[in-house]
């Protein structure tokens, strides 16, 4: 067990991050090929699905362009700058990496929940949920600011004392685990696994627009956070993927920018500061009443648990 507690260099962690990330992307492409063959066998493969799949990767390219051009340097500077004020100095070992992954997963739960429950964050995350399909390519469907909000949620891990390189690695592991969940090829895993870990079944629920599935299953690796905080929903009926108010387009620019376009339209047509505030920082199901009073959208969590609809039209 010495390898678990022995000191590991930042360079070694970074090397593992690059190797795991690169190989996972290659394997994901191979898995997508298998999924496309499955669609063909089930007679579900058509040009709309192919167009949607291509759109997923175009949004990834746009997302990476924004993050590397605008956020990348700021992300690094903020994390390494904050590390100078850390409460503790946690040694870099595989044990501390495992602990950080668990904590990063808990942090991810609250980040993910925030991005579903606050309009200005949902405007970017809605891109990921706008596909009416569910395959591994959907995991690469990103919005313009999907790299912005996680900074604030994971920064406390750096301030606690985890090395920024370890935090970056932990974030990647959580994201890659989630990527693997985007598939219909597996029904349900053994019950003990379903009880503790996030699974394709649990994540299908998260992508559902069914009334009973809205705002559910935010977890990354572990589903226990949803069970603890009351957001867990079992998959017990066929999932209808996508948004309650679908975009009905495979145009990558429509997919990538529709959330912010709808948000801007709502804010600029608001009937006052209070209404504009709610369009920015209220929950996605909020809509102003006839006299300016808040009125719940039919898909409101007040009526049913589950993911919020994109009520920005």
QUIJOQUI-V55481 format. One record per residue. N is the residue number from 0. RES is the residue in one small letter. PSI is psi in whole degrees, 0 to 359 (* if undefined). Layout:
BEGIN
((N | RES | PSI) (N | RES | PSI))
END
This chain:
BEGIN
((0 | x | 2) (1 | x | 327) (2 | x | 334) (3 | x | 325) (4 | x | 353) (5 | x | 151) (6 | x | 135) (7 | x | 140) (8 | x | 155) (9 | x | 323) (10 | x | 322) (11 | x | 319) (12 | x | 316) (13 | x | 322) (14 | x | 316) (15 | x | 321) (16 | x | 316) (17 | x | 316) (18 | x | 312) (19 | x | 315) (20 | x | 316) (21 | x | 312) (22 | x | 325) (23 | x | 319) (24 | x | 319) (25 | x | 313) (26 | x | 326) (27 | x | 322) (28 | x | 319) (29 | x | 320) (30 | x | 323) (31 | x | 321) (32 | x | 318) (33 | x | 319) (34 | x | 321) (35 | x | 322) (36 | x | 318) (37 | x | 316) (38 | x | 319) (39 | x | 317) (40 | x | 322) (41 | x | 3) (42 | x | 38) (43 | x | 358) (44 | x | 116) (45 | x | 179) (46 | x | 333) (47 | x | 317) (48 | x | 319) (49 | x | 317) (50 | x | 321) (51 | x | 321) (52 | x | 317) (53 | x | 319) (54 | x | 321) (55 | x | 316) (56 | x | 332) (57 | x | 320) (58 | x | 326) (59 | x | 316) (60 | x | 317) (61 | x | 317) (62 | x | 313) (63 | x | 322) (64 | x | 315) (65 | x | 316) (66 | x | 319) (67 | x | 325) (68 | x | 326) (69 | x | 313) (70 | x | 335) (71 | x | 306) (72 | x | 320) (73 | x | 320) (74 | x | 309) (75 | x | 314) (76 | x | 318) (77 | x | 314) (78 | x | 312) (79 | x | 330) (80 | x | 317) (81 | x | 331) (82 | x | 336) (83 | x | 343) (84 | x | 20) (85 | x | 145) (86 | x | 317) (87 | x | 167) (88 | x | 91) (89 | x | 122) (90 | x | 148) (91 | x | 107) (92 | x | 168) (93 | x | 333) (94 | x | 315) (95 | x | 330) (96 | x | 315) (97 | x | 319) (98 | x | 318) (99 | x | 324) (100 | x | 317) (101 | x | 315) (102 | x | 322) (103 | x | 326) (104 | x | 321) (105 | x | 316) (106 | x | 318) (107 | x | 321) (108 | x | 312) (109 | x | 325) (110 | x | 313) (111 | x | 318) (112 | x | 318) (113 | x | 318) (114 | x | 343) (115 | x | 340) (116 | x | 356) (117 | x | 122) (118 | x | 317) (119 | x | 333) (120 | x | 323) (121 | x | 333) (122 | x | 329) (123 | x | 321) (124 | x | 338) (125 | x | 335) (126 | x | 315) (127 | x | 330) (128 | x | 3) (129 | x | 351) (130 | x | 136) (131 | x | 6) (132 | x | 171) (133 | x | 96) (134 | x | 177) (135 | x | 338) (136 | x | 332) (137 | x | 332) (138 | x | 337) (139 | x | 14) (140 | x | 104) (141 | x | 156) (142 | x | 170) (143 | x | 322) (144 | x | 23) (145 | x | 340) (146 | x | 355) (147 | x | 308) (148 | x | 323) (149 | x | 335) (150 | x | 314) (151 | x | 331) (152 | x | 329) (153 | x | 345) (154 | x | 321) (155 | x | 332) (156 | x | 323) (157 | x | 316) (158 | x | 333) (159 | x | 327) (160 | x | 1) (161 | x | 137) (162 | x | 136) (163 | x | 324) (164 | x | 322) (165 | x | 321) (166 | x | 316) (167 | x | 315) (168 | x | 317) (169 | x | 318) (170 | x | 318) (171 | x | 317) (172 | x | 317) (173 | x | 317) (174 | x | 319) (175 | x | 322) (176 | x | 315) (177 | x | 322) (178 | x | 316) (179 | x | 345) (180 | x | 348) (181 | x | 78) (182 | x | 151) (183 | x | 4) (184 | x | 341) (185 | x | 129) (186 | x | 270) (187 | x | 146) (188 | x | 172) (189 | x | 146) (190 | x | 317) (191 | x | 325) (192 | x | 314) (193 | x | 332) (194 | x | 331) (195 | x | 316) (196 | x | 154) (197 | x | 141) (198 | x | 168) (199 | x | 322) (200 | x | 312) (201 | x | 321) (202 | x | 334) (203 | x | 319) (204 | x | 317) (205 | x | 329) (206 | x | 5) (207 | x | 146) (208 | x | 3) (209 | x | 143) (210 | x | 318) (211 | x | 348) (212 | x | 357) (213 | x | 137) (214 | x | 54) (215 | x | 156) (216 | x | 65) (217 | x | 348) (218 | x | 158) (219 | x | 279) (220 | x | 315) (221 | x | 133) (222 | x | 354) (223 | x | 333) (224 | x | 318) (225 | x | 322) (226 | x | 322) (227 | x | 321) (228 | x | 13) (229 | x | 25) (230 | x | 15) (231 | x | 135) (232 | x | 132) (233 | x | 146) (234 | x | 110) (235 | x | 8) (236 | x | 156) (237 | x | 139) (238 | x | 133) (239 | x | 110) (240 | x | 156) (241 | x | 196) (242 | x | 154) (243 | x | 324) (244 | x | 85) (245 | x | 155) (246 | x | 338) (247 | x | 50) (248 | x | 143) (249 | x | 9) (250 | x | 119) (251 | x | 329) (252 | x | 322) (253 | x | 313) (254 | x | 318) (255 | x | 325) (256 | x | 357) (257 | x | 325) (258 | x | 315) (259 | x | 329) (260 | x | 315) (261 | x | 321) (262 | x | 314) (263 | x | 320) (264 | x | 317) (265 | x | 318) (266 | x | 316) (267 | x | 341) (268 | x | 12) (269 | x | 152) (270 | x | 36) (271 | x | 171) (272 | x | 319) (273 | x | 318) (274 | x | 319) (275 | x | 320) (276 | x | 315) (277 | x | 324) (278 | x | 331) (279 | x | 315) (280 | x | 359) (281 | x | 177) (282 | x | 154) (283 | x | 333) (284 | x | 354) (285 | x | 137) (286 | x | 143) (287 | x | 143) (288 | x | 175) (289 | x | 327) (290 | x | 21) (291 | x | 1) (292 | x | 142) (293 | x | 137) (294 | x | 135) (295 | x | 138) (296 | x | 150) (297 | x | 336) (298 | x | 18) (299 | x | 144) (300 | x | 342) (301 | x | 333) (302 | x | 334) (303 | x | 147) (304 | x | 163) (305 | x | 177) (306 | x | 142) (307 | x | 145) (308 | x | 163) (309 | x | 86) (310 | x | 62) (311 | x | 19) (312 | x | *))
END
